[in-house]
């Protein structure tokens, strides 16, 4: 069983958010994620209201590398402290959480 890695993120309001992810096994070797799917969501801090879905794109599926992103238009609507997680489904339809953590929405200054 894979225990999710806790990783807190900062999302800058009104800016494109991108998080590169590299999945390695316990020895540090790349995990071949061919046939896997990745989904992630951001919720308010209580987990009661979904703020958005991450868009996931592969950078190297055989090397266990993908990117999670949120458009600037979507981050512009977000505020406060939130939480997120990333759910992976393997080719046998087994599901596990790879990442989870707090998402701080930073309102910034320039975009106001």
N, C-alpha and C positions, 0 to 999 in steps of 0.2 A: 504494500500500500504506500502511495506517495503522500507525504504530508505537505500541505501547501507552504511555500516560502512566504514569510511575512515581509512585505516590501512597501513602505509608504511612498506615496507620490505627491507631487505638486502639479496642479493643473492651472495654467495661467488663463484667466478669464479673457475671452476674445482672441486667443491665440490658438493655432493648431497644436495639438498635443500628440507626441509620438513617444512610444516606449519600445525600444528594441529588447527582445527577449531571446536568450540562448539557453536551451534546455540541455543540461548535462546529467549523466548518471552519477552515482556516488563515488565513482573513480575519476570523474572529471571528463569522461568521454562523451562526445556528442550522442544524443539520442536521435535515431532515425525516426522522424515523425511522418514518413510517407503513409498516407491513408488516415492520418489523424485530422480532427477538426478542433478548432479553438474558438471559444466564445467568451466574452467578458462583458460585465455590466457595472455601472456606477449607480449607487443608491444613496439617498440621503443618510445622515449619520445614524438614524434609527432603523434603517433598512425597510422603511414602509413605502417610499416613493422612488421609482426608478427615474434617474436623471438622464441616462443615455446608455446605449450599447457601444462598446468598442468596435471599431472596424479592424479585423485582423487580416494581415497579408503575409504570405510566406516570403522570406528572403533566402532561405535554404531549408527546404523541407527535410532533405536527407541529413542535414547538419543540425536539425533541431532549432532553427532560427526563424523567428517571425517578428512582426511589428504590430503593436496595438496603437490605434490612432483615434482621435476625436477631432472633428472639423472645428475651425474657428467659430463658425456660426453656432454650433452646438455649445461650445465652451462659453460663449457670450451669454447664454441663458442660465449658466450654473453659478452657484454661490455657496459659501459656507464650508463646513466640514462634511465630508462624505465618506463612503466606504466602497470598496470594489472587490471583485474576485474574478478569476479566470478559470474556466472549466474546460478541460481537455477530454475529448472522446477518442479512444484508440480504435483501430480497425475491427476489433472484436466487440465494439459498442460498450466497453468498460469506460466509466467516467471517473475522473479525479480532478480535484482542484490543484492547480499548479501554483498560483499566486493569490495573495489576498493582502489587504491592508487599508490604511486610511488614505483618503484623497483630500488634500487641502486645496481649496479653490482660492487662488491668489488673485484679487481684483486688479492688481497692477495700477499704474498711474497714467501711462501714456495713452492707453486706449479709452480713457474716460471722456 
